[in-house]
Amino acid sequence: MKRAVSAGVAWLADYTPNPHATLARWARGHLQRIASGCDWLVVEAPLQRSAAIMGQLSRAGQLGPVMGYPEADRAWWLVPPDAHDHLGVLA
């Protein structure tokens, strides 16, 4: 049985050179490098602080794509290219 892929996962995979291969790697639990390009910036932040902010954004209905790696206490946020004025909240 084939597992359904969420719209967010499919959207992110579309930014890789081979979305099908990327989805297969993710299904096996492997990572895939994704270039940020001109569509977004990637912001790295501490996971614990990010989790608190994610809760606030989720309650406001404004949570966007965030990737977390608990073992490294890191999170990566995808933000619009013009978001640099608002990034201090993650520091």
C-alpha positions in Angstrom: 0.0 0.0 0.0 1.4 3.4 -1.0 1.6 6.0 1.7 -0.1 9.4 1.0 2.2 12.4 0.8 1.1 15.6 2.4 0.8 18.7 0.3 3.7 20.4 2.2 6.0 17.4 1.7 5.1 17.3 -2.1 5.7 21.0 -2.4 9.1 20.8 -0.8 10.1 17.8 -2.9 9.2 19.8 -6.0 12.2 22.1 -5.3 14.6 19.2 -5.8 16.1 18.1 -9.1 14.2 14.7 -8.8 11.1 14.9 -6.6 10.2 11.2 -7.0 13.7 10.2 -5.8 13.6 12.7 -3.0 10.3 11.3 -1.7 11.7 7.8 -1.9 14.8 8.9 0.2 12.5 10.6 2.7 10.3 7.4 3.0 13.5 5.5 3.9 14.4 8.0 6.6 17.2 9.7 4.7 17.9 13.4 4.3 17.9 15.3 1.0 19.7 18.6 0.4 17.3 21.3 -1.0 18.5 24.5 -2.5 16.6 27.6 -1.2 16.9 29.5 -4.5 15.0 32.8 -4.8 11.7 31.6 -3.4 12.6 31.5 0.3 15.4 31.9 2.8 16.3 29.1 5.2 16.8 30.2 8.8 18.4 27.9 11.3 17.4 28.3 15.0 17.4 26.4 18.3 14.7 23.7 18.3 13.3 24.5 21.7 12.9 28.2 21.0 11.4 27.3 17.6 8.9 25.0 19.2 7.5 27.8 21.4 7.2 30.1 18.4 5.6 27.3 16.3 2.9 27.0 19.0 2.1 30.7 18.8 2.0 30.7 15.0 -0.1 27.6 14.9 -2.7 29.1 17.2 -2.8 32.2 15.0 -3.2 30.0 11.9 0.1 31.2 10.4 2.5 28.3 10.8 4.4 27.6 7.6 7.1 25.0 6.8 9.5 24.1 9.6 11.9 21.2 9.7 13.3 20.0 13.0 16.2 17.7 14.0 15.8 17.0 17.8 19.1 15.2 18.2 21.0 18.4 17.1 18.5 20.8 18.8 18.1 22.6 15.5 15.1 23.7 13.4 15.1 25.2 9.9 12.4 27.7 8.9 11.4 28.5 5.4 10.6 32.2 5.3 9.9 34.7 2.5 13.0 36.5 1.1 11.9 39.8 2.6 11.5 38.4 6.2 14.9 39.5 7.4 13.4 42.4 9.4 11.4 39.9 11.5 14.0 37.2 12.2 15.2 38.4 15.6 12.3 36.6 17.2 14.2 33.3 16.6 17.5 34.5 18.1 
